[in-house]
Amino acid sequence: MLEKIQNSNDVPEYDFIFFDCPPSFSILSYSVLSCCNLVLIPINPDFFAAKGLDLLISSLRIRIEPFPLPKIGVFMNKAKKPGGNSTKRYSNETQRYLDDAADVLERVSKKYDLDVRLFDTAILDRVGMKRAIQEGIPSESRSQFQELGNEIYTYLSE
Amino acid sequence: MDSELLNRLRLIEEKLDLLVKGIEDLRAQNAARTQSRKRKEKLPAPTAEEIAKNREQFSNLYQRWLEGKELEVHNELDGIEIEQLRRLADANNLNVTARMPKRRILELISARFREKRQLHKPPIERS
């Protein structure tokens, strides 16, 4: 796949290319995962997302070997803000599963000797995101995506 | 006749005194209760140091719970004063409210312990 892209005259020179892969493994996702620089995993703030990280990363490792595993970046999607006059950054539930995800990733990265990172920036749940295709990204979400983009860029440059 | 009337009046006066004293006592008790409730509401927000201490305590309790000392951990949590228990739960990102009873907070903590245990279970290895 990578060779095809490199040797093709029709493909413009992009700085970054994103492939949106399904959660299941197919020949296409296998090809993408074998040649990419970074696997970006969005997780929701719930128990199964945190628990599933372990399974997902160990499955990735099994499928991509003997090729070296790319960098793996994880970020929280649909994060919730705290209610009332709380000074916390995220809601209790979001923070709990963010901590759990960090815990799982630390364990998995040590176990399989992988380069894994949980990004500090989480994307907040906004009703406007559902209408983003027609109306564009909501202004308050723009800065979050920019911060996340910067974190990803820094991680890739390391 | 007059002395009997006077005696009765004195008795009524004593009873009235008792009633007035009782009402005053009740008022004082209510005022004290309201005062303590107000004081409870105005507890300062937990400091970063206190949050770290509560998290460490929660982690220690979880480790002991995981080792099979469930009853010991439950009794220890049950012995903690409710406001402190709320702070312990809140520092560990559990959804507790100011009016939540102790039993419910204990249930939340137990559920979190079980969830953490599930999270640390390794996935089934495929052959």
Interface residues (C-beta under 8 A of the other chain):
Chain A: F47 A50 K51 D54 L55 S58 I62 T87 N92 E93 Q95 R96 D99 D100 D103 V104 R107
Chain B: A45 D90 N92 N93 L94 N95 R112 E115 K116 Q118 L119 H120 P122 P123 R126
